């Protein structure tokens, strides 16, 4: 963590031009430039995210570069269209400044590689991508992210406007508002004149932001012989019962053989569906359906503006466009049993988390993120689709906000420990866990719960999981993430899946009571999520515990 | 693990200290079970116990079964909150009379059950 670094996002009004007046008079440019320069100067070392419309965006970008900051520009459409729509109307001078800015930026990316077609939806999506990318950077570097808004509060917000952006921002103490109205515009805003004139015609084919999923069953043809087909569909039908319980159906879903294509209106809706699909398949014993192996989906998620319509042959809803094809190309690079997501999906998800945190704050609740995106890296997509930065989406299994509590668990590093596969190692591990929890200001009850869960699981593994006398090792890692204690355990014992909760007979008469199954039952009672996968002949288990921090009084 | 045992007028008090887990459960079992042959009643005092897992509950279950079959009353006392929580999670609190501390447990056993 670099205390001197700060992430800044700027969403600024465009300077007035012949077709749009009364918002940001050109006469205010020097004063706004000065205010932005002050704002950047106060931030120390700056990593900045903005678009590049003629007006506050460009002024902000120039201020960042003047201070030696790193500038990331995200545009909502192809550069030619952007210039025509958002820069050229303000004059030649702004076009020159636009080009100088783009040349000197660290990175320029486009959130929708298509023509703009006069669609405010794209601008709003661009804002979400800007916000999400900046937030991901802030999360990764563990530095503060601040939003700088240059707007005119005398003008009502429209979709994609800076005021609209501000409404989605959860941290009021990390917001800088530069109100053009307060700079004393020479002419009061004309409420009829600020709208873009002439009004653009509705596009012939409507576009919308959609989260897009492609999925299939890994090694479907090689693993499941033809005679297993009917068994496989019975298994999937049983999984569907779980899925329907856990997530709402996507607004569009199509399937052919083992392939699935789906779309939803928000990244969260689709992530919830993808997670339900994974959990549904994991919850059922494939042996019970006569299957030799557990069918495992590989899932790819992407997001972007797409065309929406009705398929003339089927009469069903459909989506099409560049981003649908791109989503389809990401799926083959995903690993079995994992949810992969594109950079823009993860950015949209992150921006939605901010919006959800805003909502939760209104009702005095604390928002807990359900998902965490781990960077996989930049991968080559098939069929000459170029490269994509992909993330692996981890479901932390948390669904509800909880009442606010004083003190929050602090994220101070992770614990990684390798122990020998012997029972005598368990108390030593317990001491380490206690120290880790104390250090992270977690309540003693959290440490106790995690220790008990680990004890039960490791006792099972060590007592029953080794079919030879050789030395074994067990890897345990622990971290605090967004207020959750996340524990992972990896061992080379025989395959054992404890993620299905047992149902011990707790009410049996004394004579009939057994202790078998009680340990795993404890694990499920104590932990908020238990996830299992078998990878490379190892058991990999993830436990998640919501971890309220110890209060000051303790 | 350290296990204190003493006899108060035929009532055996056994007090394991520290942890009862898969490492120490056998030791606790070996300390408790012979008492059913010698004592007229047994108090297991958890006052110095900081931790119990399902391996410990297994020992308690065996003891509860012996208590019933041999007609030797068995009570627990001195449970810390975490230990009590584990017993409750396993629905074990119904199987035993649980007293606050050793004095109350011994007094309860000394009186004829009413």
Contacts between the chains, C-beta under 8 A, distances in Angstrom:
chain1	res1	chain2	res2	distance
A	423	B	22	5.1
A	423	B	23	5.0
A	424	B	23	6.0
A	426	B	21	6.2
A	426	B	22	6.9
A	426	B	23	6.6
A	427	B	19	6.3
A	427	B	21	7.3
A	427	B	23	6.8
A	430	B	19	7.8
A	430	B	51	7.6
A	444	B	82	7.9
A	445	B	82	7.2
A	448	B	51	7.6
A	448	B	82	4.9
A	451	B	51	7.4
A	452	B	51	7.8
A	452	B	53	6.0
A	452	B	86	6.8
A	455	B	21	5.6
A	455	B	22	7.2
A	455	B	53	4.9
A	456	B	53	6.2
A	456	B	54	6.0
A	459	B	21	7.3
A	459	B	22	4.1
A	459	B	53	7.2
A	459	B	55	6.5
A	462	B	22	7.9
A	463	B	22	6.9
A	506	B	90	6.9
A	506	B	91	3.8
A	507	B	91	6.7
A	510	B	64	5.9
A	510	B	65	6.2
A	510	B	68	6.1
A	510	B	95	6.2
A	511	B	65	6.9
A	511	B	68	7.9
A	513	B	61	5.9
A	513	B	95	7.8
A	515	B	54	5.8
A	515	B	57	5.8
A	515	B	58	4.1
A	515	B	61	5.8
A	518	B	54	4.3
A	518	B	57	6.4
A	518	B	90	5.6
A	519	B	53	7.2
A	519	B	54	4.3
A	521	B	90	8.0
A	522	B	53	7.9
A	522	B	54	6.1
A	522	B	86	7.5
A	522	B	89	6.1
A	522	B	90	7.4
A	525	B	89	5.6
A	526	B	89	7.8
